[in-house]
Amino acid sequence: MKYQSTRSEDYLYTSAQAIKTGLAPDGGLFVPEKFVRLGADEIKQLSEMSYNEKAFNILRNFLTDFSDDEIKNCVNLAYNKQNFETESIAPVYKLNSQVYFLELWHGCSHAFKDMALQILPHLLACSIKKTSEERCAFVLVATSGDTGKAALEGFKNVPGTKIAVFYPENGVSEIQRLQMITQEGENVSVAAIRGNFDDTQSAVKGIFTDEGFNSELDGKGYILSSANSINWGRLVPQIVYYFSSYCDLMQNEEIKPDEMINFVVPTGNFGDILAGYYAKLLGLPVNRLICASNKNNILTDFVNTGVYDINRSFYTTSSPSMDILISSNLERFLFDITGRDFARIKSWMKDLQQQGRYEVPTITKNKIKEVMWAGYCGEEDTLMSIKDTFEAYDYIMDPHTAVAKNVYDQYLFETGDTTKTIILSTASPFKFNKSVMTALKGDEVGNAGEFKLLEMLSSVSGMKIPESLLGLKNKEIRFEDALSSNEIKDFVRRYC
Ligand SMILES: *Cc1c(COP(=O)(O)O)cnc(C)c1O
């Protein structure tokens, strides 16, 4: 199977080439030429397999230029006991007879980004080998918090790779910042950028299309690569857990084979929910994908009005990984929804870049609404959602998951839909302990420091504090740079 750009028909790449390159040369994103469809029998077969076997069977539909052994090897290097604290990798928690949480945060950085970023470095290293590439891959990452740590852990000391992570100076939680600036490894570097996530992402994206800088690095033996969810190698592993959670419900007889279910996805860059859409294209019985946003509700507006407009205020919220105005992967979704109309996509993306706005026609808007329902949740409601769910069910959600739960409650109220629903739970509450404790205990939290908060949360929840978070207390700080976005190139040069 080959991959084309969302903006032209000029490139047909193998998956290894697409993963190595990250962004298509025309600025578009790589998408598979076509999707195979798995039948009910195949989904039934999957339900009898381990997570790793499921991953292998799904990935091989997309990575057709990889050998079976190569795929298995990548899968097993990623999903194992060293990297994940649960054997099932992504367990499903039953909240009540209709609602389940898919917990995607049992990996080493305690956010769902591990699901993809533990395997991406191996897919990339393999892709480099397969394309006879001799240069070292220099991976550039713009992060709104969780990607950074997960990528650093995934790439740490992987031969043939180096990684530089950039995060918005005031846009990440204290735990997230500590996780990144204390990162170990020979091939890693980290810097804060003065600005918000979109500034950071735009600056990093600009470097990928900067021909002069690319050839300068080429001369030094480096090729730029990306670990953001614009990279196909990051997206494809995320399809797996939609199947695994569905199969788990089937195995436990919570649903009948072929029964339709909903997924609620706390959304930022649109990668996670796009993987759910791709799972649907692959044949998973998905009724509705519910797109949950925080106060930065640009996607809610887009789904409901057909207008995508970034000329609006940007808010820093308690769910920072969703503080995004430009959701890059929406481009891939629109490509499919418009029947692969790359000329249209190209012109919308040009409008977005020049005017910060584009509008899709009614027919497109209606098609989007057939598969998606969108809502958003403000700051106060996020905290209330954490508190109410804890009081009703003794279950503690992080703020991103709480946004999803609140939006699901709105969906239920508005539609009365009784379809069984899986809410994607994307971070451990310990990673956002300040917001979670404030939700549960209000003013009692006062000025408690991060490590005091971890203890408080542990005693309220009865959950054990993850070792790696406790250990941050005594770790050496390795990266203290704060840069303006035009200093990124010099920073990269320093680590070449
Ligand atoms: C990244 C992230 C999200 C948003 O996922 P996207 O793929 O960017 O839409 C939601 N929650 C958490 C905790 C995250 O780290």
The ligand as a Tripos MOL2 file, in Angstrom:
@<TRIPOS>MOLECULE
LIG
   15    15     1     0     0
SMALL
NO_CHARGES

@<TRIPOS>ATOM
      1 C1         -2.5010   14.8310   23.4730 C.3       1 LIG1
      2 C2         -3.5610   14.6720   24.4560 C.ar      1 LIG1
      3 C3         -4.9060   14.8440   24.1100 C.ar      1 LIG1
      4 C4         -5.3530   15.2510   22.7220 C.3       1 LIG1
      5 O1         -5.0700   14.2850   21.7410 O.3       1 LIG1
      6 P1         -4.9800   14.7210   20.2190 P.3       1 LIG1
      7 O2         -4.5250   13.4990   19.5020 O.co2     1 LIG1
      8 O3         -3.9800   15.8210   20.1490 O.co2     1 LIG1
      9 O4         -6.3300   15.1720   19.8020 O.co2     1 LIG1
     10 C5         -5.8570   14.6360   25.0900 C.ar      1 LIG1
     11 N1         -5.5080   14.3150   26.3510 N.ar      1 LIG1
     12 C6         -4.2260   14.1670   26.7220 C.ar      1 LIG1
     13 C7         -3.9100   13.8420   28.1370 C.3       1 LIG1
     14 C8         -3.2010   14.3200   25.7900 C.ar      1 LIG1
     15 O5         -1.9400   14.1650   26.1670 O.3       1 LIG1
@<TRIPOS>BOND
     1     1     2 1
     2     2     3 ar
     3     2    14 ar
     4     3     4 1
     5     3    10 ar
     6     4     5 1
     7     5     6 1
     8     6     7 2
     9     6     8 1
    10     6     9 1
    11    10    11 ar
    12    11    12 ar
    13    12    13 1
    14    12    14 ar
    15    14    15 1
@<TRIPOS>SUBSTRUCTURE
     1 LIG1         1 GROUP 0 **** ****
